[in-house]
Amino acid sequence: MKKYAPFLALCLAVLALFVWIRFRPSAHRQAGSGEQIEVFVSILPQKHFVEKVGGGRVRVLALVGPGQSPATYEPLPQQMADLAQAALYFRIGGFPLRPLGWIKSQA
């Protein structure tokens, strides 16, 4: 089960994006205006999935680009500013895979 956890988390994230795009109240207004939702992802494989699910409704940006190592990556100040303005951010690992008690222990 543990070896499938990252894949399951990615699938759930993509499903959440699809549901959010499909059922949000402003969906009809944005679909007609051609406005894209800006979405950030951690790594390039996520970008591919989110682009396939969101289609032309999303503009997907990956924090870790081609040739960069996720293990040693440090975000640029401009990326952090852009991330703060994004509508959604999907990441690999972290909170979705940890028990809720972990949050309370960090406070």
C-alpha positions as a Markdown table, in Angstrom:
| # | Residue | x | y | z |
|---|---|---|---|---|
| 1 | Met | 0.0 | 0.0 | 0.0 |
| 2 | Lys | 2.8 | 2.4 | 0.8 |
| 3 | Lys | 4.3 | 2.1 | -2.6 |
| 4 | Tyr | 1.0 | 3.2 | -4.2 |
| 5 | Ala | 0.4 | 6.2 | -1.8 |
| 6 | Pro | 2.1 | 8.9 | -4.0 |
| 7 | Phe | 0.2 | 7.7 | -7.1 |
| 8 | Leu | -3.0 | 7.7 | -5.1 |
| 9 | Ala | -2.4 | 11.2 | -3.8 |
| 10 | Leu | -1.7 | 12.4 | -7.3 |
| 11 | Cys | -4.9 | 10.8 | -8.7 |
| 12 | Leu | -6.9 | 12.4 | -5.9 |
| 13 | Ala | -5.4 | 15.8 | -6.5 |
| 14 | Val | -6.2 | 15.6 | -10.2 |
| 15 | Leu | -9.7 | 14.5 | -9.4 |
| 16 | Ala | -10.1 | 17.4 | -7.0 |
| 17 | Leu | -9.0 | 19.8 | -9.7 |
| 18 | Phe | -11.5 | 18.3 | -12.1 |
| 19 | Val | -14.4 | 18.6 | -9.6 |
| 20 | Trp | -13.4 | 22.1 | -8.6 |
| 21 | Ile | -13.3 | 23.3 | -12.2 |
| 22 | Arg | -16.6 | 21.6 | -13.1 |
| 23 | Phe | -18.7 | 22.6 | -10.1 |
| 24 | Arg | -17.4 | 26.0 | -8.9 |
| 25 | Pro | -20.1 | 28.7 | -9.1 |
| 26 | Ser | -18.2 | 30.9 | -11.6 |
| 27 | Ala | -17.6 | 28.0 | -14.1 |
| 28 | His | -20.1 | 29.3 | -16.7 |
| 29 | Arg | -18.8 | 32.9 | -16.5 |
| 30 | Gln | -15.1 | 31.9 | -16.9 |
| 31 | Ala | -15.8 | 29.3 | -19.6 |
| 32 | Gly | -17.3 | 32.0 | -21.8 |
| 33 | Ser | -14.7 | 34.6 | -21.2 |
| 34 | Gly | -11.8 | 32.3 | -22.1 |
| 35 | Glu | -10.0 | 33.2 | -18.9 |
| 36 | Gln | -7.6 | 30.5 | -17.7 |
| 37 | Ile | -7.0 | 29.4 | -14.1 |
| 38 | Glu | -3.4 | 29.6 | -13.0 |
| 39 | Val | -2.3 | 26.4 | -11.3 |
| 40 | Phe | 1.1 | 25.5 | -9.8 |
| 41 | Val | 2.4 | 22.0 | -9.4 |
| 42 | Ser | 5.6 | 20.7 | -7.8 |
| 43 | Ile | 7.1 | 18.6 | -10.6 |
| 44 | Leu | 6.7 | 18.1 | -14.3 |
| 45 | Pro | 4.7 | 14.8 | -14.3 |
| 46 | Gln | 2.0 | 16.5 | -12.3 |
| 47 | Lys | 1.9 | 19.3 | -14.9 |
| 48 | His | 1.0 | 16.8 | -17.6 |
| 49 | Phe | -1.9 | 15.3 | -15.6 |
| 50 | Val | -3.3 | 18.7 | -14.6 |
| 51 | Glu | -3.1 | 19.9 | -18.2 |
| 52 | Lys | -5.0 | 16.8 | -19.5 |
| 53 | Val | -7.7 | 17.2 | -16.9 |
| 54 | Gly | -8.0 | 21.0 | -17.1 |
| 55 | Gly | -7.6 | 21.3 | -20.8 |
| 56 | Gly | -7.7 | 24.9 | -22.0 |
| 57 | Arg | -9.2 | 26.2 | -18.8 |
| 58 | Val | -5.9 | 26.0 | -16.9 |
| 59 | Arg | -2.5 | 27.5 | -17.2 |
| 60 | Val | -0.1 | 25.1 | -15.4 |
| 61 | Leu | 3.3 | 26.1 | -14.1 |
| 62 | Ala | 5.8 | 23.7 | -12.5 |
| 63 | Leu | 8.0 | 24.9 | -9.7 |
| 64 | Val | 10.8 | 22.4 | -10.5 |
| 65 | Gly | 11.6 | 22.7 | -14.2 |
| 66 | Pro | 13.4 | 20.4 | -16.6 |
| 67 | Gly | 16.9 | 19.4 | -15.5 |
| 68 | Gln | 16.4 | 20.5 | -11.9 |
| 69 | Ser | 16.4 | 18.1 | -9.0 |
| 70 | Pro | 13.5 | 18.3 | -6.6 |
| 71 | Ala | 15.8 | 17.3 | -3.8 |
| 72 | Thr | 18.0 | 20.4 | -4.1 |
| 73 | Tyr | 15.5 | 22.8 | -5.6 |
| 74 | Glu | 15.0 | 26.3 | -4.1 |
| 75 | Pro | 12.2 | 28.5 | -5.5 |
| 76 | Leu | 13.1 | 31.8 | -7.0 |
| 77 | Pro | 11.5 | 35.0 | -5.4 |
| 78 | Gln | 9.5 | 35.5 | -8.6 |
| 79 | Gln | 8.1 | 32.0 | -8.5 |
| 80 | Met | 7.0 | 32.5 | -4.9 |
| 81 | Ala | 5.2 | 35.8 | -5.9 |
| 82 | Asp | 3.5 | 34.0 | -8.8 |
| 83 | Leu | 2.6 | 31.1 | -6.5 |
| 84 | Ala | 0.9 | 33.5 | -4.1 |
| 85 | Gln | -1.4 | 34.7 | -6.9 |
| 86 | Ala | -2.2 | 31.2 | -8.2 |
| 87 | Ala | -5.7 | 29.7 | -7.8 |
| 88 | Leu | -4.5 | 26.2 | -6.9 |
| 89 | Tyr | -1.3 | 24.5 | -5.9 |
| 90 | Phe | -0.7 | 20.7 | -6.1 |
| 91 | Arg | 2.3 | 19.2 | -4.4 |
| 92 | Ile | 3.8 | 15.8 | -4.0 |
| 93 | Gly | 3.9 | 14.4 | -0.4 |
| 94 | Gly | 3.4 | 16.3 | 2.7 |
| 95 | Phe | 0.0 | 16.9 | 4.4 |
| 96 | Pro | -2.3 | 14.6 | 2.4 |
| 97 | Leu | -0.1 | 11.6 | 3.3 |
| 98 | Arg | 0.4 | 12.5 | 7.0 |
| 99 | Pro | -2.0 | 12.0 | 9.9 |
| 100 | Leu | -3.7 | 15.2 | 11.2 |
| 101 | Gly | -1.9 | 14.9 | 14.5 |
| 102 | Trp | 1.2 | 16.0 | 12.7 |
| 103 | Ile | -0.2 | 19.5 | 12.2 |
| 104 | Lys | -0.9 | 20.0 | 15.8 |
| 105 | Ser | 2.6 | 18.9 | 16.8 |
| 106 | Gln | 4.1 | 21.5 | 14.6 |
| 107 | Ala | 2.1 | 24.4 | 16.1 |
